[in-house]
Amino acid sequence: MQRLCASFGFEGIFPLDSKAPAGLSPVEKAGWIYRANLAAIRLADVVMANVADFRGAGEPDCGTAFETGFAAALGKDVWGYRDHLTPLLPRVPSTGTAAGPVCGRGYLVEDFELPVNLMVACAVRIVQGGPKECLQAMVSAYGIGSTPSPYGQDGESQIRLAEG
């Protein structure tokens, strides 16, 4: 993934580039990974995430959903990719009720014609395809060396260019 990012002119920063210290208990290691993820997001200028279905239709990995929300709260540009952009409602088995469509577990299925839950869909620029297509869209939107986001610090570019 880092090589792919570099091929588009971006420096890929990944939370587990460093190894957790030896001797941590599973709970301590989980906490270390959590803090490493948050630190990487704080360091990043732009976040790219896999928002494909994970454990059910329209439901990205909950850790990824948290990370995209955290990045959005920090004012980062957040991009996501998934293999299709089919709206959520046709993909979730549901029954029509007076309150709206309800899934087999009894929860309302939102119908905003978005491919994922509105909180993710409204925070993330979602691209159909994989990481390569997402990076291509980012380059098209920003142009390398331009300011990608109104949230840039001191008017500087918030895209880290790969060195070399």
N, C-alpha and C positions, 0 to 999 in steps of 0.2 A: 504494500500500500504506500509506503514511503517513496519507493521508486516511481510509482505511478504519479503521486503528487508532484515529485520533482520533475517528471517529464512534462508537466503542465506549468512549471515555474513556481510551485508552492513548496514550502517546507512542511512536511507532515510531522505533527507532534502527537505522540501517542502516550496515553497515561502509563502504560507499562513498559516504556523504554528502559526504565530502571527496574532492577529486581528488588522485591521486598527484602528487608533485612532477615537474615537467618534467625531461627529460633522463635519466631512469632507463633502464638497459638492461632488456630483458624479464625477466631473472632478478632484477634489483633491484626492478622493479615487482611481481613476484610476491611477493617478500619483504615489500614494503611492504603489499600487500593482505593477506597472511597476518597481519601484526602489527596491521593495522587491524581485521580480523575478530576477533582475540582481544581487542583493546581494547574493541570494541563489546560482545562477550559479557560481559566483566568489568563493563562499565557497566550492562548490562541487568539488570532485576529479574526478568524472565520472558523466556524464549526461545520463539519460535514458528517452526516450520520446516516446509517442504514435504518430507514423507517419502514422496512418491509414487514409483513405479517410475521409474527413470532409464535405466539401460542394460540392464535385465533384470528379470524378475519378482522382486519382493520386495527389490530393491536400490535404495535411495535413492541420490542423488548422494553419492559418497564424501566430498566436502568437507562436505556437510551432515551426514553421519553423524559425521565428526570433530567438527564444531562442536557437535552435540547431546551427544556424549560429553564434550567439554570443559566445556560448560555444566553437565552433570550432575555432573561431578567437582568443580565449583565450588559445588555445592549449589543450583544454580538450578532453578526449576521449568521443565520443558521440555515444550512442547506441540507436536504435529505434526498435519498434516492430509494426507489422501489420499482419492482418490475412492471407494475401496471398502475393506472390511476382510476380504475373502476370505482365508482362511488361505493361507500360502505353498505348502504341498505340492501342492494341486490345481492351482496355477498354473505350477509348474515341471515341464516334461517330465522324467520320471524313470523308472527301471526298478527294480523291487524286487530286492534282493539279500539275502543272509543278514545283511549288516551294516546293512541299511536301504535306503531309497530313494536312488538315485544318479543324478545328472544326467548329461547327455551328455558332460560333461568329466571324469566320474569322481569327482565330489565328493558327499559325503553331503548330502542335502536334509533339513534339520531339520524335525521334525514336532511342533511345540508348539502348533498351531492358532492361530498368530499371523500377522498380515499381512506382517511383515518379520522380519528376523533378530532373535533374542531379545535381543541386546545393545541394539538400538535400541528394540524394542518394550517392554522392561522399563525403559528410561530415559525414555521419551517417552510422555506421555498422548496417544494417537492418536485423532483425531476423524475421522469420515467426512464428506467434503465438502471445501470449500476454505477459504481464509483467513477468510471471513465466518463460516462455521459454527464454526471453531476459536475465533475471538474471542467468539462467542456462548457457547460452552461455557466459556471462561475467565471471562467475566462471571458466568455462572451459578455457577461453582465458587467464585469469589472474592467477588463483589459488589464494586462499586467502592468503594475506600477501606478495605477490610478487609485483613488480613494474609494473603496468599496462600500463604505457605510457612513451615514451621517454621524455615527458614534465614534469615529476615529479620534484619537487623542492628539491634540495640538495640530490638527489639520494634516497629520502625517498619514501615509498609506498604512492601512491595517492588514495588508497582505505581506507575509514574510516571503521574500523571493529566495529560492534555493540558490546556494552559493555554488559557483563553478558551473 
